[in-house]
Amino acid sequence: MSTLSPALRRAQRALIIAVSGAVLLLTGITALVIDSQRGARPDVSGPVLPGWSARAGEARSIEIIAPDTMFRFERTDEGWVMPSRGNYPVRAERIAELDAALAQLTYTAAMTRDPARFAHLGVDDPMEGGEGVRLIIAGAGEAVLADLIIGRARGEDGLYFRLTRGERAFAASGQISGLDDPGRWLGLDFMDIDPGMVARAFIVPETAPAYILERESPAERNFALVSPRIWQLMTAGAANGPATAGARVRLRDVDEAPDIARMPDAMHRAVTFDGLEYEYRFYHGMRDGIWAVIRIETVNEDARDRAAALRALTDGFWFEVSADAFERMTRPLNRSAEPRAATAEP
């Protein structure tokens, strides 16, 4: 009986492996096709929430549940507010953006109905430890108008989702982003003052001394250290950062301000050339993070309207500030300046 040469045996083994791999691949594809078709909607097309543009006005509450946060909006006579943040107003344009996105959300494909695969699409329930973001919109009497779990993006203009009580995930065209960011809903970027308009800053760091920075006009690039006079800046522009750091700040969170009987741990106050004065009073240890009460005043009538708009967003509230923003606004003087050398007396 003839025996196969080593070369033929290797070729035979390679052929067997290739055929086996092809069979496994075909089996996997077949399983996915069967999974996609089994129990799928016969008409996976059209809007996910039919007629949402007409129904959006019925909404009375919106609840968002993410893996690491949960919050709720409620509709009042004055507009949408967030009760867990001291009834801070929700930006109307963000609600309008959400309504438009939901109205445009359209089915494109039926995906898996295997719960074990939901995590791959990001549509597993966050209330059960999943990574999805659940969106619940209710009308009068808490009647549910929409209840979706939004998953990962699909390409540049699509996403995965499933109805919370549904057994299947779907792909849809449309984008819904930033649902789980409270700051985006609340518009906590309202401190948006042109740094070039800052004329004077009074800074009280956690460590002494307090100091004052000033420039005479917007055309003047650098701030001078006007107090304490026994110190001098290390470089001409060393104080520019601390002086303007409070003009544009993206605040992290907000809540109703408590009654505070003690002095602040640090402070940053500035005045603009057109007469707007803003002040941050910082507090540590009253809750997690660094929180600030923001006070807005006017030095002259030119800034009256701007001040009124800012006071409507700050009065009665306090705000969480990032550690980086706090450091920039309350930088110790010895980071930018040094004591003047003593002059020897004759």
C-alpha positions as CSV (number, residue, x, y, z in Angstrom):
1,M,0.0,0.0,0.0
2,S,1.3,3.4,-1.0
3,T,1.8,6.1,1.6
4,L,1.4,9.8,1.1
5,S,4.5,11.9,0.9
6,P,4.9,14.5,3.7
7,A,4.1,17.3,1.2
8,L,0.8,15.7,0.2
9,R,-0.1,15.0,3.8
10,R,0.5,18.7,4.6
11,A,-1.7,19.8,1.6
12,Q,-4.4,17.4,2.7
13,R,-4.4,18.7,6.2
14,A,-4.6,22.3,5.0
15,L,-7.5,21.5,2.7
16,I,-9.4,19.9,5.6
17,I,-8.8,23.0,7.8
18,A,-9.9,25.4,5.0
19,V,-13.1,23.4,4.4
20,S,-13.9,23.3,8.1
21,G,-13.4,27.1,8.4
22,A,-15.7,27.7,5.4
23,V,-18.4,25.5,6.9
24,L,-18.1,27.3,10.3
25,L,-18.3,30.8,8.6
26,L,-21.3,29.7,6.5
27,T,-23.0,28.4,9.7
28,G,-22.4,31.7,11.5
29,I,-23.7,33.8,8.6
30,T,-26.8,31.6,8.4
31,A,-27.4,32.0,12.1
32,L,-27.2,35.7,11.9
33,V,-29.6,35.8,9.0
34,I,-32.1,33.6,10.8
35,D,-31.7,35.7,13.9
36,S,-32.4,38.8,12.0
37,Q,-35.5,37.4,10.3
38,R,-37.0,35.5,13.2
39,G,-39.8,37.5,14.7
40,A,-38.7,40.7,12.9
41,R,-41.2,43.4,12.0
42,P,-42.4,42.7,8.4
43,D,-42.1,46.5,7.8
44,V,-38.9,47.6,9.4
45,S,-39.2,51.1,7.9
46,G,-40.7,54.4,8.6
47,P,-40.5,56.6,11.8
48,V,-39.7,55.0,15.1
49,L,-42.2,57.3,16.8
50,P,-44.9,58.0,14.2
51,G,-46.5,61.5,14.5
52,W,-44.0,62.7,17.2
53,S,-44.0,66.3,15.9
54,A,-47.7,66.5,16.8
55,R,-47.4,64.6,20.1
56,A,-44.3,66.3,21.5
57,G,-46.5,69.0,23.0
58,E,-48.2,66.4,25.2
59,A,-44.9,65.7,27.1
60,R,-45.0,66.6,30.8
61,S,-41.8,64.9,32.0
62,I,-38.6,63.5,30.5
63,E,-36.4,61.0,32.4
64,I,-32.9,60.1,31.4
65,I,-31.2,57.1,32.9
66,A,-27.5,56.4,32.1
67,P,-24.9,54.0,33.7
68,D,-23.6,56.7,36.0
69,T,-26.4,59.3,36.3
70,M,-30.1,59.8,36.4
71,F,-32.2,62.9,36.1
72,R,-35.6,64.2,35.2
73,F,-37.1,67.3,33.6
74,E,-40.6,68.5,34.3
75,R,-42.7,71.0,32.4
76,T,-44.0,74.0,34.3
77,D,-45.9,77.1,33.3
78,E,-42.5,78.9,33.0
79,G,-40.9,76.1,30.9
80,W,-38.9,73.0,31.6
81,V,-37.0,72.6,34.8
82,M,-34.8,70.0,36.5
83,P,-36.2,69.3,40.0
84,S,-33.1,67.5,41.2
85,R,-31.1,70.7,40.5
86,G,-33.3,73.1,42.5
87,N,-35.7,73.5,39.6
88,Y,-33.0,75.1,37.5
89,P,-34.3,76.0,34.0
90,V,-33.7,73.6,31.1
91,R,-32.7,75.3,27.9
92,A,-35.7,75.4,25.6
93,E,-33.6,74.9,22.5
94,R,-32.3,71.6,23.8
95,I,-35.8,70.3,24.3
96,A,-36.6,71.4,20.7
97,E,-33.5,69.6,19.4
98,L,-34.6,66.4,21.1
99,D,-38.1,66.7,19.7
100,A,-36.7,67.2,16.2
101,A,-34.3,64.3,16.6
102,L,-37.1,61.9,17.7
103,A,-39.3,63.0,14.9
104,Q,-36.6,62.2,12.4
105,L,-35.6,58.9,13.9
106,T,-36.3,56.2,11.2
107,Y,-36.0,52.5,11.1
108,T,-33.2,51.2,8.8
109,A,-32.7,47.5,9.8
110,A,-33.7,44.9,12.3
111,M,-30.8,43.7,14.4
112,T,-30.4,40.9,17.0
113,R,-33.1,39.7,19.3
114,D,-30.5,37.9,21.5
115,P,-30.2,39.7,24.8
116,A,-26.6,38.5,25.1
117,R,-25.8,40.6,22.1
118,F,-27.4,43.8,23.2
119,A,-24.2,45.0,24.9
120,H,-22.4,44.9,21.6
121,L,-24.8,47.5,20.2
122,G,-24.9,49.5,23.5
123,V,-28.6,48.9,24.0
124,D,-28.5,46.9,27.2
125,D,-30.6,48.4,30.0
126,P,-28.6,50.8,32.3
127,M,-31.0,49.9,35.2
128,E,-29.6,46.4,35.0
129,G,-25.9,47.5,34.7
130,G,-26.0,48.0,30.9
131,E,-24.3,50.7,28.9
132,G,-27.3,52.1,27.1
133,V,-29.1,55.4,27.8
134,R,-32.7,55.1,28.6
135,L,-35.1,57.9,27.6
136,I,-38.6,58.0,29.0
137,I,-41.1,60.7,28.0
138,A,-44.4,60.8,29.7
139,G,-47.5,62.9,29.3
140,A,-50.4,63.8,31.6
141,G,-51.0,61.2,34.3
142,E,-47.5,59.7,33.6
143,A,-48.8,58.1,30.4
144,V,-45.7,56.9,28.6
145,L,-45.3,58.5,25.2
146,A,-41.8,57.1,24.4
147,D,-39.5,54.6,26.2
148,L,-36.3,53.9,24.3
149,I,-32.8,52.7,25.1
150,I,-30.3,54.5,22.9
151,G,-27.1,52.7,22.0
152,R,-24.0,53.3,20.1
153,A,-23.7,55.4,17.0
154,R,-23.9,53.6,13.7
155,G,-21.8,55.4,11.1
156,E,-22.0,59.2,10.9
157,D,-25.8,59.5,10.8
158,G,-27.3,56.5,12.5
159,L,-27.6,54.7,15.8
160,Y,-28.7,51.5,17.5
161,F,-31.7,51.4,19.8
162,R,-34.5,49.2,21.1
163,L,-37.8,49.8,22.7
164,T,-37.2,49.2,26.4
165,R,-39.7,46.4,26.6
166,G,-38.9,45.2,23.2
167,E,-37.2,41.9,22.4
168,R,-35.2,43.2,19.4
169,A,-32.6,45.8,18.7
170,F,-32.8,48.0,15.6
171,A,-30.7,50.3,13.6
172,A,-32.1,53.7,12.8
173,S,-31.1,56.8,10.8
174,G,-30.8,59.9,12.9
175,Q,-28.6,61.2,15.8
176,I,-29.4,61.7,19.5
177,S,-26.3,62.7,21.4
178,G,-25.5,64.2,24.8
179,L,-28.5,62.8,26.5
180,D,-26.7,62.0,29.7
181,D,-24.9,65.4,30.1
182,P,-26.8,67.5,32.6
183,G,-24.7,70.6,31.8
184,R,-25.7,70.4,28.2
185,W,-29.4,70.5,29.1
186,L,-29.0,73.2,31.6
187,G,-26.7,75.4,29.5
188,L,-24.0,75.8,32.1
189,D,-21.7,77.6,29.7
190,F,-23.5,80.9,30.2
191,M,-20.4,82.5,31.7
192,D,-19.2,83.5,28.3
193,I,-17.7,87.0,28.6
194,D,-15.0,88.3,26.2
195,P,-11.7,87.9,28.1
196,G,-10.5,90.9,26.1
197,M,-13.0,93.1,28.0
198,V,-11.7,92.3,31.5
199,A,-10.3,95.4,33.0
200,R,-9.6,94.5,36.6
201,A,-9.4,91.4,38.8
202,F,-9.3,90.9,42.5
203,I,-8.2,87.4,43.5
204,V,-8.2,85.9,47.0
205,P,-6.4,82.5,46.8
206,E,-6.6,79.8,49.5
207,T,-3.1,80.9,50.5
208,A,-2.3,84.5,51.1
209,P,-1.8,87.1,49.8
210,A,-4.8,88.5,47.9
211,Y,-3.9,90.5,44.9
212,I,-5.2,93.0,42.3
213,L,-4.5,92.9,38.6
214,E,-5.4,95.7,36.2
215,R,-5.0,97.1,32.7
216,E,-6.0,100.5,31.4
217,S,-7.7,99.6,28.1
218,P,-8.7,96.6,26.0
219,A,-5.8,97.4,23.7
220,E,-3.3,96.8,26.5
221,R,-2.3,93.2,26.2
222,N,-0.9,92.5,29.7
223,F,-2.2,93.0,33.2
224,A,-0.2,94.9,35.8
225,L,0.1,93.8,39.4
226,V,-1.2,96.9,41.3
227,S,-1.4,95.3,44.8
228,P,0.5,94.2,46.8
229,R,3.2,96.6,45.6
230,I,6.0,94.7,47.3
231,W,5.6,91.9,44.7
232,Q,6.5,92.0,41.0
233,L,5.4,89.8,38.1
234,M,7.9,87.2,37.0
235,T,7.1,88.1,33.3
236,A,5.1,90.8,31.6
237,G,2.2,88.4,30.8
238,A,2.4,86.2,33.9
239,A,-1.0,87.5,35.3
240,N,-3.0,87.4,32.2
241,G,-4.3,83.9,32.8
242,P,-5.6,84.4,36.4
243,A,-7.1,87.8,35.5
244,T,-9.3,86.5,32.7
245,A,-9.9,82.9,34.0
246,G,-13.4,83.7,35.2
247,A,-14.7,85.2,32.0
248,R,-15.4,82.0,30.2
249,V,-16.2,79.0,32.4
250,R,-18.0,75.8,31.6
251,L,-19.6,75.0,34.9
252,R,-20.1,71.3,35.8
253,D,-23.3,71.2,37.8
254,V,-25.9,73.3,39.6
255,D,-28.2,73.1,42.6
256,E,-30.2,75.4,44.8
257,A,-27.8,77.4,47.0
258,P,-27.9,76.5,50.7
259,D,-27.7,79.1,53.5
260,I,-24.0,79.6,53.9
261,A,-22.9,81.3,57.1
262,R,-19.1,81.0,56.7
263,M,-16.6,82.9,54.7
264,P,-15.6,81.5,51.3
265,D,-12.4,79.5,50.9
266,A,-11.3,81.5,47.9
267,M,-12.7,84.3,45.7
268,H,-12.3,85.7,42.2
269,R,-13.9,89.0,41.3
270,A,-13.5,90.9,38.0
271,V,-14.9,94.0,36.3
272,T,-15.2,94.6,32.5
273,F,-14.5,97.8,30.6
274,D,-18.3,98.1,29.9
275,G,-19.2,97.9,33.6
276,L,-20.1,94.2,34.3
277,E,-18.9,92.8,37.6
278,Y,-18.9,89.1,38.3
279,E,-17.7,87.3,41.5
280,Y,-17.1,83.7,42.3
281,R,-17.1,82.7,46.0
282,F,-15.7,79.2,46.3
283,Y,-16.5,76.6,49.0
284,H,-14.8,73.3,49.8
285,G,-16.2,70.5,52.0
286,M,-19.9,71.3,51.9
287,R,-20.5,68.6,49.3
288,D,-18.4,66.6,46.8
289,G,-16.4,68.8,44.5
290,I,-15.7,72.6,44.5
291,W,-18.9,74.8,44.5
292,A,-19.2,78.5,43.9
293,V,-21.8,81.1,44.4
294,I,-21.8,83.5,41.5
295,R,-22.8,87.2,42.1
296,I,-23.4,89.5,39.2
297,E,-23.5,93.4,39.5
298,T,-23.2,96.4,37.3
299,V,-20.8,99.3,37.6
300,N,-22.7,101.4,35.0
301,E,-25.8,101.3,32.9
302,D,-24.1,99.9,29.8
303,A,-24.0,96.4,31.3
304,R,-27.5,96.5,32.9
305,D,-29.3,94.1,30.4
306,R,-26.4,91.7,30.3
307,A,-26.3,91.6,34.1
308,A,-30.0,91.0,34.4
309,A,-29.8,88.0,32.0
310,L,-26.9,86.5,34.0
311,R,-28.6,87.1,37.4
312,A,-31.7,85.2,36.1
313,L,-29.4,82.2,35.7
314,T,-27.4,82.6,38.9
315,D,-29.5,84.1,41.7
316,G,-30.5,81.4,44.3
317,F,-28.2,78.8,42.9
318,W,-24.6,77.6,43.3
319,F,-22.4,75.8,40.8
320,E,-19.8,73.1,40.7
321,V,-16.5,74.2,39.2
322,S,-13.8,71.9,37.9
323,A,-10.5,71.7,39.8
324,D,-8.7,73.1,36.8
325,A,-11.0,76.2,36.5
326,F,-10.7,76.8,40.2
327,E,-6.9,76.7,40.1
328,R,-6.8,79.1,37.2
329,M,-9.2,81.6,38.9
330,T,-7.5,81.5,42.3
331,R,-3.9,80.9,41.4
332,P,-1.6,81.8,44.3
333,L,0.4,84.9,43.7
334,N,3.7,83.1,44.1
335,R,3.0,81.2,40.9
336,S,3.0,84.5,38.9
337,A,5.0,86.9,40.9
338,E,7.8,87.2,43.5
339,P,8.7,89.6,46.3
340,R,10.7,92.6,45.2
341,A,14.3,92.6,46.3
342,A,14.9,94.7,49.4
343,T,16.6,98.0,48.6
344,A,19.7,98.5,50.8
345,E,19.6,101.8,52.7
346,P,22.6,104.2,52.3
